[in-house]
């Protein structure tokens, strides 16, 4: 039996991706700071506080991007469901219309047969 994704597993996947990206950003900040210290740059040049601020902004934007992506996926599923519902309604309408056309043309045929019989008498 195939396991389906539920809300908790989707959230777990999103958290895992978000955490790995945040850890990667923290490592890059640490590498920049370490390289600047090795080069004996004054702290004003590489501004560790600025790097931390950029790191926080980057994490915030990443979280926003993930939320927008999840909302987009949910809306896409909603649109697919609504499209299927409209399709089913159209199938019902077309089935009724088909039967109405059959009945209409059957009545025309019957009327023409009766008319021909009366002309023959």
Backbone torsions as a table, in degrees:
resi	resn	phi	psi	omega
1	UNK	NA	129.4	-176.8
2	UNK	-79.1	134.9	-179.4
3	UNK	-82.4	129.6	178.8
4	UNK	-95.8	153.9	178.4
5	UNK	-77.2	134.6	172.6
6	UNK	-114.5	-178.0	-175.9
7	UNK	-59.9	-40.7	-176.1
8	UNK	-69.0	-38.1	-179.7
9	UNK	-71.2	-35.0	176.4
10	UNK	-64.7	-44.6	178.0
11	UNK	-62.9	-37.2	178.2
12	UNK	-63.2	-42.2	178.2
13	UNK	-62.8	-45.0	-179.9
14	UNK	-62.5	-44.7	179.1
15	UNK	-62.2	-40.1	-179.8
16	UNK	-63.0	-45.0	179.2
17	UNK	-64.0	-46.3	-179.1
18	UNK	-60.4	-44.4	-179.6
19	UNK	-63.5	-44.5	-179.1
20	UNK	-64.3	-37.7	178.2
21	UNK	-68.1	-41.5	179.2
22	UNK	-63.9	-40.7	177.3
23	UNK	-63.2	-41.6	177.7
24	UNK	-61.5	-40.1	178.5
25	UNK	-65.9	-39.3	179.2
26	UNK	-64.8	-40.4	178.8
27	UNK	-63.3	-42.6	179.8
28	UNK	-64.1	-40.5	176.8
29	UNK	-61.0	-42.8	-180.0
30	UNK	-64.4	-40.9	178.8
31	UNK	-63.9	-42.6	179.3
32	UNK	-62.5	-45.0	-179.9
33	UNK	-62.6	-44.7	-179.1
34	UNK	-63.7	-43.2	179.5
35	UNK	-64.8	-38.4	179.2
36	UNK	-67.1	-38.4	178.2
37	UNK	-67.6	-39.3	177.8
38	UNK	-63.1	-35.4	179.0
39	UNK	-79.5	1.0	179.2
40	UNK	58.8	39.1	175.3
41	UNK	-80.6	143.6	176.1
42	UNK	-67.0	150.0	-177.7
43	UNK	-57.2	-25.8	179.7
44	UNK	-65.4	-27.3	-177.5
45	UNK	-71.5	-42.4	-177.9
46	UNK	-106.9	-9.0	173.1
47	UNK	38.5	83.1	179.3
48	UNK	-55.0	-34.3	179.3
49	UNK	-64.9	-38.7	178.9
50	UNK	-66.1	-39.5	178.1
51	UNK	-62.8	-40.3	177.9
52	UNK	-64.3	-40.2	178.9
53	UNK	-63.5	-44.3	177.8
54	UNK	-62.9	-37.0	178.4
55	UNK	-62.4	-43.9	179.6
56	UNK	-65.2	-43.5	178.6
57	UNK	-62.1	-43.4	178.5
58	UNK	-60.9	-41.8	178.5
59	UNK	-65.3	-40.6	178.7
60	UNK	-63.1	-44.7	179.2
61	UNK	-65.8	-36.9	177.5
62	UNK	-64.4	-43.9	178.2
63	UNK	-61.9	-41.7	178.2
64	UNK	-62.3	-43.1	179.1
65	UNK	-61.5	-41.7	179.2
66	UNK	-65.1	-42.7	179.2
67	UNK	-62.2	-41.9	178.9
68	UNK	-64.4	-40.3	179.4
69	UNK	-64.0	-41.7	178.7
70	UNK	-65.1	-44.0	178.4
71	UNK	-61.6	-40.2	178.8
72	UNK	-63.1	-42.5	178.9
73	UNK	-63.4	-41.9	179.1
74	UNK	-63.4	-43.6	179.5
75	UNK	-65.6	-35.5	176.7
76	UNK	-63.7	-43.0	177.6
77	UNK	-63.2	-42.5	178.5
78	UNK	-59.9	-44.3	179.1
79	UNK	-63.1	-38.2	178.4
80	UNK	-64.5	-43.7	179.2
81	UNK	-61.1	-45.5	179.9
82	UNK	-64.4	-37.6	178.2
83	UNK	-64.0	-42.3	178.3
84	UNK	-63.6	-41.2	178.2
85	UNK	-62.2	-43.8	178.1
86	UNK	-62.9	-39.7	179.3
87	UNK	-61.1	-44.7	180.0
88	UNK	-63.8	-40.3	177.4
89	UNK	-63.6	-41.3	178.4
90	UNK	-63.0	-38.9	178.1
91	UNK	-60.1	-43.3	178.9
92	UNK	-63.9	-44.1	180.0
93	UNK	-61.8	-44.7	-179.6
94	UNK	-65.6	-36.0	178.4
95	UNK	-64.7	-42.4	177.7
96	UNK	-64.8	-43.7	-179.5
97	UNK	-63.6	-39.9	179.5
98	UNK	-61.0	-44.9	179.2
99	UNK	-65.0	-38.8	178.0
100	UNK	-62.8	-42.4	177.5
101	UNK	-63.7	-42.3	178.7
102	UNK	-61.1	-45.1	179.2
103	UNK	-62.9	-44.0	-178.7
104	UNK	-60.3	-49.2	-178.2
105	UNK	-71.2	-29.1	175.4
106	UNK	-66.4	-40.6	177.0
107	UNK	-64.3	-40.2	176.9
108	UNK	-61.3	-43.7	-179.9
109	UNK	-63.1	-47.9	179.6
110	UNK	-60.3	-41.7	179.6
111	UNK	-64.3	-40.4	179.9
112	UNK	-68.0	-36.3	177.5
113	UNK	-64.5	-45.0	178.4
114	UNK	-63.3	-40.0	179.1
115	UNK	-62.6	-45.1	178.4
116	UNK	-63.1	-37.4	178.6
117	UNK	-65.3	-40.0	179.5
118	UNK	-68.5	-35.2	177.4
119	UNK	-68.3	-33.4	-179.4
120	UNK	-72.5	-26.5	-179.5
121	UNK	-79.5	NA	NA
